[in-house]
């Protein structure tokens, strides 16, 4: 899925709940379009954007660059705590730097994709990165689109809008292949998408919506249609909240139990 701004997005761009928190939490499996769709939604909603998957990839790059044994949970946890990470939180800019080195492109390398699950399933490392993710939400006063695998259930379980973006296996493999420019074989794509999902699902459930999470199946939707569907869900959820008297409006992240 492309992450270019659509005409519809530009027309719908608006500031919702000005001065109050608005966290849109998006979970989903590999190849579901989480990153490109979430980035476009953040742009349309005038919110900050956080790609939590990039954090796990950056940590994987850091470990491999320093020769850290990925099977050594203690070493990986220590690396997570020491990780000198800089990451953009604007939907209009993308950069990831580790210790001053620009790794924006490097963390998408197949070598990282093949090893990231070993890092992502290390519980101590997850704990540290989740702490950083919550810190980012707080630093933006709870106005952010956050996407990943455990955002709706662990990172921001009381986000104003919680969404599971999914798609069929066929659609996800096709999209990931396009994203990688046709450089990967079917076997490599299956390893990056399906095998990684299977490994990551041992520590977090991102294939089934928890209570209160809206499911959006984008299998038969193109990019623009998917973004429009996400924006529609955001508006409908907030309208429903308004009718209920805005019970979840806590103003700041700590009050909302994020």
C-alpha positions as CSV (number, residue, x, y, z in Angstrom):
1,X,0.0,0.0,0.0
2,X,1.3,3.5,-0.9
3,X,1.4,6.0,1.9
4,X,0.8,9.1,-0.3
5,X,-1.8,11.6,0.8
6,X,-5.1,11.1,-1.1
7,X,-7.5,13.8,-2.2
8,X,-10.1,12.4,0.3
9,X,-7.6,12.6,3.1
10,X,-6.8,16.2,2.4
11,X,-10.6,17.0,2.3
12,X,-11.2,15.2,5.6
13,X,-8.2,16.6,7.4
14,X,-9.5,18.0,10.6
15,X,-8.6,18.5,14.3
16,X,-10.8,16.3,16.4
17,X,-11.1,16.8,20.2
18,X,-8.9,19.9,20.2
19,X,-7.0,20.2,23.5
20,X,-7.9,16.7,24.6
21,X,-6.4,13.3,24.1
22,X,-7.0,11.3,21.0
23,X,-5.0,8.1,20.8
24,X,-5.8,5.8,17.8
25,X,-4.3,2.4,18.5
26,X,-3.9,0.1,15.5
27,X,-2.9,-3.6,15.6
28,X,-2.6,-6.1,12.9
29,X,-0.5,-8.8,11.3
30,X,2.4,-8.3,8.8
31,X,1.4,-7.0,5.4
32,X,-2.0,-5.7,6.6
33,X,-1.1,-2.2,5.7
34,X,-0.8,-0.9,9.3
35,X,2.1,1.4,8.7
36,X,1.0,3.2,5.5
37,X,-2.6,3.4,6.5
38,X,-1.8,4.6,10.0
39,X,0.5,7.2,8.7
40,X,-2.1,8.5,6.3
41,X,-4.7,8.5,9.0
42,X,-2.4,10.5,11.3
43,X,-1.8,13.0,8.6
44,X,-5.6,13.4,8.0
45,X,-6.3,13.7,11.7
46,X,-3.4,16.0,12.4
47,X,-1.9,13.6,14.9
48,X,1.6,12.4,15.7
49,X,2.5,8.9,14.4
50,X,4.5,6.1,16.0
51,X,5.6,3.0,14.1
52,X,6.4,0.7,17.0
53,X,7.6,-2.1,14.7
54,X,10.4,0.2,13.7
55,X,11.5,0.3,17.3
56,X,11.9,-3.5,17.4
57,X,13.7,-3.5,14.0
58,X,16.1,-0.8,15.3
59,X,16.8,-2.8,18.4
60,X,17.5,-5.9,16.2
61,X,19.9,-3.9,14.0
62,X,21.6,-2.6,17.2
63,X,22.0,-6.1,18.5
64,X,23.3,-7.5,15.2
65,X,25.6,-4.6,14.7
66,X,27.2,-5.2,18.1
67,X,27.4,-9.0,17.8
68,X,24.9,-9.6,20.6
69,X,23.5,-13.1,20.8
70,X,19.8,-12.9,20.1
71,X,19.2,-16.1,22.1
72,X,20.6,-14.4,25.2
73,X,17.5,-12.8,26.7
74,X,19.5,-10.9,29.3
75,X,21.8,-9.4,26.7
76,X,18.9,-8.4,24.5
77,X,17.1,-6.8,27.4
78,X,20.3,-4.9,28.4
79,X,20.6,-3.8,24.7
80,X,17.0,-2.5,24.8
81,X,17.6,-0.4,27.9
82,X,20.8,1.0,26.3
83,X,19.4,1.5,22.8
84,X,20.3,5.1,21.7
85,X,17.2,5.6,19.5
86,X,15.9,8.6,17.7
87,X,12.7,8.2,15.7
88,X,10.4,10.5,13.9
89,X,6.9,10.9,15.2
90,X,5.5,13.0,12.3
91,X,3.5,11.3,9.5
92,X,5.3,13.7,7.1
93,X,8.8,12.6,7.9
94,X,10.4,9.2,8.4
95,X,13.7,8.6,10.0
96,X,15.2,6.1,12.5
97,X,18.6,6.7,13.9
98,X,20.6,4.5,16.3
99,X,23.5,6.2,18.0
100,X,23.4,8.9,15.3
101,X,23.5,6.4,12.4
102,X,20.6,6.6,10.0
103,X,19.1,3.1,9.8
104,X,15.8,4.1,8.2
105,X,16.5,1.8,5.2
106,X,18.7,-0.7,6.9
107,X,16.0,-1.9,9.3
108,X,13.9,-3.0,6.4
109,X,16.6,-5.3,5.1
110,X,15.6,-9.0,4.9
111,X,18.3,-9.8,7.5
112,X,16.5,-7.7,10.0
113,X,13.1,-9.2,9.1
114,X,14.5,-12.7,9.6
115,X,15.8,-11.9,13.1
116,X,13.3,-9.4,14.5
117,X,11.0,-12.0,16.1
118,X,13.9,-13.2,18.3
119,X,14.1,-9.7,19.7
120,X,10.3,-9.0,19.8
121,X,9.6,-12.2,21.8
122,X,12.2,-11.3,24.4
123,X,9.9,-10.2,27.2
124,X,12.4,-7.9,29.0
125,X,13.1,-6.1,25.7
126,X,9.3,-5.8,25.1
127,X,8.8,-4.3,28.5
128,X,11.5,-1.6,27.8
129,X,10.2,-0.7,24.4
130,X,6.6,-0.6,25.7
131,X,7.8,1.9,28.3
132,X,9.3,4.0,25.6
133,X,6.1,3.8,23.5
134,X,4.0,5.0,26.4
135,X,6.5,7.8,27.0
136,X,6.1,8.9,23.4
137,X,2.3,9.0,23.7
138,X,2.6,11.0,26.9
139,X,5.1,13.4,25.3
140,X,2.6,14.2,22.6
141,X,-0.2,14.8,25.2
142,X,-2.0,11.7,24.1
143,X,-2.6,12.9,20.5
144,X,-1.1,10.1,18.4
145,X,-1.8,7.3,16.0
146,X,0.2,4.3,17.3
147,X,0.5,1.1,15.3
148,X,2.0,-2.3,16.0
149,X,1.0,-5.7,17.5
150,X,0.0,-5.1,21.1
151,X,-1.1,-1.5,21.1
152,X,-4.8,-2.0,21.7
153,X,-4.3,-4.5,24.5
154,X,-1.0,-3.6,26.2
155,X,0.5,-0.3,25.2
156,X,-2.8,1.8,25.1
157,X,-5.7,-0.4,26.2
158,X,-7.8,2.7,27.0
159,X,-7.1,4.6,23.7
160,X,-10.1,6.5,22.4
161,X,-10.1,4.4,19.3
162,X,-8.8,0.9,19.1
163,X,-8.7,-0.9,15.7
164,X,-7.5,-4.3,14.4
165,X,-6.5,-3.9,10.7
166,X,-6.4,-7.3,9.1
167,X,-6.4,-8.9,5.6
168,X,-6.3,-12.3,4.0
169,X,-3.0,-14.2,3.7
170,X,-3.0,-13.8,0.0
171,X,-3.5,-10.0,0.2
172,X,-0.8,-9.6,2.9
173,X,1.8,-11.6,0.9
174,X,1.0,-9.6,-2.3
175,X,1.3,-6.3,-0.5
176,X,4.6,-7.1,1.2
177,X,5.9,-8.3,-2.1
178,X,5.0,-4.9,-3.7
179,X,6.5,-3.0,-0.7
180,X,9.8,-4.8,-1.2
181,X,9.8,-4.1,-4.9
182,X,9.5,-7.7,-6.0
183,X,13.0,-8.5,-4.7
184,X,11.8,-11.5,-2.6
185,X,10.8,-15.0,-3.6
186,X,7.5,-16.5,-2.5
187,X,9.4,-18.5,0.1
188,X,11.1,-15.4,1.5
189,X,7.9,-13.5,1.7
190,X,6.2,-16.4,3.5
191,X,9.1,-16.4,6.0
192,X,8.9,-12.7,6.6
193,X,5.1,-12.5,6.9
194,X,3.7,-15.8,8.0
195,X,6.5,-17.3,10.0
196,X,7.2,-14.0,11.8
197,X,3.5,-13.7,12.7
198,X,3.5,-17.2,14.1
199,X,6.6,-16.5,16.2
200,X,5.3,-13.2,17.5
201,X,1.9,-14.6,18.3
202,X,3.6,-16.6,21.1
203,X,3.8,-13.4,23.2
204,X,1.0,-11.2,21.9
205,X,-2.3,-11.7,20.2
206,X,-2.7,-9.5,17.2
207,X,-5.0,-11.6,15.0
208,X,-8.2,-11.4,17.0
209,X,-9.8,-8.3,18.3
210,X,-10.1,-7.8,22.1
211,X,-13.3,-6.5,23.6
212,X,-14.0,-3.0,22.4
213,X,-11.6,-3.2,19.4
214,X,-13.1,-2.6,15.9
215,X,-12.0,-5.0,13.2
216,X,-11.4,-3.8,9.7
217,X,-10.7,-6.4,7.0
218,X,-8.9,-4.6,4.1
219,X,-8.5,-7.7,1.9
220,X,-10.8,-6.3,-0.9
221,X,-10.0,-2.6,-0.3
222,X,-7.4,-0.5,-2.0
223,X,-5.2,2.0,-0.1
224,X,-7.6,5.0,-0.3
225,X,-10.6,2.9,0.6
226,X,-8.8,1.5,3.7
227,X,-7.7,5.0,4.9
228,X,-11.3,6.2,4.4
229,X,-12.6,3.3,6.3
230,X,-10.2,4.0,9.2
231,X,-11.2,7.6,9.3
232,X,-14.9,6.7,9.3
233,X,-14.3,4.3,12.2
234,X,-12.5,7.1,14.2
235,X,-15.4,9.5,13.6
236,X,-18.1,6.9,14.4
237,X,-16.4,5.9,17.7
238,X,-16.0,9.5,18.8
239,X,-19.6,10.3,17.9
240,X,-20.7,7.3,20.0
241,X,-18.5,8.5,22.8
242,X,-20.1,11.9,22.6
243,X,-23.5,10.5,22.8
244,X,-22.4,8.6,25.9
245,X,-21.2,11.7,27.6
246,X,-17.5,11.4,26.8
247,X,-16.9,8.9,29.6
248,X,-13.4,8.2,28.5
249,X,-12.1,11.8,28.3
250,X,-9.3,11.9,30.8
251,X,-7.3,14.8,29.2
252,X,-3.9,13.4,29.8
253,X,-2.4,9.9,29.3
254,X,-2.0,9.0,32.9
255,X,-5.6,9.6,33.7
256,X,-6.7,7.3,30.9
257,X,-4.6,4.4,32.2
258,X,-2.5,4.1,29.1
